[in-house]
Amino acid sequence: MNSSTSSALPPYAVSGIQPLRVNEEGRHVEYRGHQLIGTPPVAAVFARVPETFLPVTEGEPLRREEFCAALDVSSRDGLAWIVGLGDAVKSMVDSGGDFVDDDLIEEALAAQPDVVEVYHVDREVFDVVLARFLRADEMFARWLDAITAAHREFARRLGVELPY
């Protein structure tokens, strides 16, 4: 479904921003991070993240806009969220336990406010259950904050000094 008006979207969708995907029932919405950069919750976190994310393992640096474009959030109810990361981000964080024993992304997500449960579904996919309803931009702000924290911790654990 590609609704042209945001009034048909559920309350956890972001008013004025058409989701990347909406299921046929109009309940499951998905956004890429770059769509949400201009919203107040995301803009606050976006201002604190590095302008360019440097790879911790082999890979290319990513401007923060590109980094956000490789992240996504989706939900059917505003309480249970699926957050994901694309291949471009894999050199920035350890998404599969290849380099460190701890699941740094899962730990960083669990440390976010209102998070009740986090489950690492697949290498690039996490289920996050919240104690309270959030809009997609509010959830993405937490996802961006968590993955940035995981990136910094990953570098620290591997002895890679980041200039930020």
C-alpha positions as CSV (number, residue, x, y, z in Angstrom):
1,M,0.0,0.0,0.0
2,N,1.3,3.4,-0.9
3,S,-1.0,5.8,0.8
4,S,-0.6,9.4,-0.3
5,T,-2.0,10.9,2.9
6,S,-0.5,10.5,6.3
7,S,-4.0,10.5,7.9
8,A,-4.5,6.9,6.9
9,L,-1.3,5.9,8.8
10,P,-1.2,4.6,12.3
11,P,-0.3,6.9,15.2
12,Y,3.3,5.5,15.5
13,A,4.0,6.6,11.9
14,V,5.6,10.1,11.6
15,S,3.2,12.7,10.5
16,G,4.1,14.3,7.2
17,I,6.7,11.6,6.3
18,Q,5.5,8.8,4.1
19,P,6.9,5.4,5.2
20,L,9.2,3.5,2.9
21,R,6.7,0.6,3.2
22,V,3.2,0.1,4.6
23,N,1.5,-3.2,4.6
24,E,-1.9,-3.7,3.0
25,E,-3.7,-3.3,6.3
26,G,-1.9,0.0,6.9
27,R,-0.6,-1.1,10.2
28,H,3.0,-2.2,9.6
29,V,5.2,0.8,8.7
30,E,8.9,0.9,7.8
31,Y,11.2,3.9,7.6
32,R,14.9,4.2,6.6
33,G,16.8,6.5,9.0
34,H,17.6,9.1,6.4
35,Q,13.9,9.8,6.1
36,L,13.7,10.8,9.7
37,I,16.8,13.0,10.1
38,G,14.8,16.2,10.2
39,T,12.5,15.3,13.0
40,P,13.2,16.7,16.4
41,P,14.0,13.4,18.2
42,V,16.4,12.3,15.5
43,A,17.9,15.7,14.9
44,A,19.0,15.8,18.5
45,V,20.8,12.5,18.3
46,F,22.1,13.2,14.8
47,A,23.8,16.4,16.0
48,R,25.8,14.3,18.5
49,V,27.0,11.5,16.2
50,P,30.2,11.7,14.2
51,E,30.0,13.6,10.9
52,T,31.8,10.6,9.4
53,F,31.8,7.1,10.9
54,L,35.1,5.4,10.5
55,P,35.3,1.6,9.9
56,V,36.6,-0.4,12.9
57,T,37.4,-3.4,10.6
58,E,38.0,-3.2,6.8
59,G,35.6,-1.0,5.0
60,E,34.9,2.5,3.8
61,P,34.0,5.5,6.0
62,L,30.4,6.6,5.9
63,R,29.0,10.1,6.3
64,R,26.4,10.2,9.0
65,E,23.7,10.6,6.4
66,E,24.8,7.4,4.7
67,F,25.1,5.7,8.0
68,C,21.5,6.6,8.8
69,A,20.3,5.5,5.3
70,A,21.7,2.0,6.2
71,L,19.5,1.7,9.3
72,D,15.8,1.1,9.5
73,V,12.9,0.7,11.9
74,S,9.5,-0.9,11.5
75,S,6.5,-1.7,13.7
76,R,2.9,-2.9,13.7
77,D,1.9,-1.3,17.0
78,G,4.5,1.3,18.3
79,L,5.5,-1.1,21.1
80,A,7.3,-3.9,19.3
81,W,9.9,-2.7,16.9
82,I,12.1,-4.4,14.3
83,V,15.4,-2.5,13.8
84,G,17.9,-3.4,11.2
85,L,21.2,-2.4,9.7
86,G,22.6,-2.7,6.2
87,D,25.8,-4.1,4.9
88,A,27.4,-0.7,4.8
89,V,27.4,-0.5,8.6
90,K,29.0,-3.9,9.2
91,S,32.5,-2.6,9.3
92,M,31.4,-0.1,12.0
93,V,29.9,-2.6,14.4
94,D,30.2,-6.3,15.2
95,S,26.7,-7.5,14.2
96,G,27.4,-11.2,14.5
97,G,29.9,-11.9,17.3
98,D,32.8,-12.3,14.8
99,F,35.2,-10.1,16.8
100,V,34.0,-9.8,20.4
101,D,32.1,-12.3,22.5
102,D,29.5,-9.8,23.8
103,D,26.6,-8.7,21.6
104,L,27.4,-5.0,21.8
105,I,24.4,-3.9,19.7
106,E,22.0,-5.9,21.8
107,E,23.5,-4.5,25.0
108,A,23.3,-0.9,23.7
109,L,19.7,-1.3,22.7
110,A,18.8,-2.8,26.1
111,A,20.4,0.2,27.8
112,Q,18.0,2.6,26.0
113,P,15.1,4.1,28.0
114,D,11.8,2.1,28.0
115,V,13.3,-1.0,26.5
116,V,11.8,-4.2,28.1
117,E,13.4,-6.8,25.8
118,V,15.8,-7.1,22.9
119,Y,16.2,-10.2,20.8
120,H,19.0,-10.5,18.1
121,V,16.9,-12.2,15.4
122,D,19.6,-12.4,12.7
123,R,23.0,-10.8,12.0
124,E,21.4,-7.5,11.0
125,V,18.0,-7.6,12.6
126,F,16.8,-7.0,16.2
127,D,13.4,-7.2,17.8
128,V,12.9,-4.5,20.5
129,V,9.9,-4.5,22.9
130,L,9.2,-1.2,24.7
131,A,7.4,-0.4,27.9
132,R,5.6,2.5,26.2
133,F,4.4,3.5,22.8
134,L,6.9,5.4,20.5
135,R,6.6,7.0,17.1
136,A,9.0,5.8,14.4
137,D,11.2,8.9,14.7
138,E,11.5,8.4,18.5
139,M,12.4,4.8,18.0
140,F,14.9,5.6,15.3
141,A,16.6,8.2,17.6
142,R,17.1,5.4,20.2
143,W,18.4,3.0,17.5
144,L,20.8,5.6,16.2
145,D,22.0,6.4,19.7
146,A,22.4,2.7,20.5
147,I,24.3,1.7,17.3
148,T,26.6,4.7,17.8
149,A,27.4,3.5,21.3
150,A,28.0,0.0,20.0
151,H,30.3,1.4,17.3
152,R,32.4,3.2,19.9
153,E,32.5,0.3,22.2
154,F,33.5,-2.1,19.4
155,A,36.4,0.2,18.5
156,R,37.5,0.4,22.1
157,R,37.5,-3.3,22.5
158,L,39.6,-3.8,19.4
159,G,42.0,-1.1,20.4
160,V,41.0,1.1,17.5
161,E,41.3,4.8,18.4
162,L,38.6,6.9,16.9
163,P,39.0,10.7,16.7
164,Y,35.5,11.2,18.1
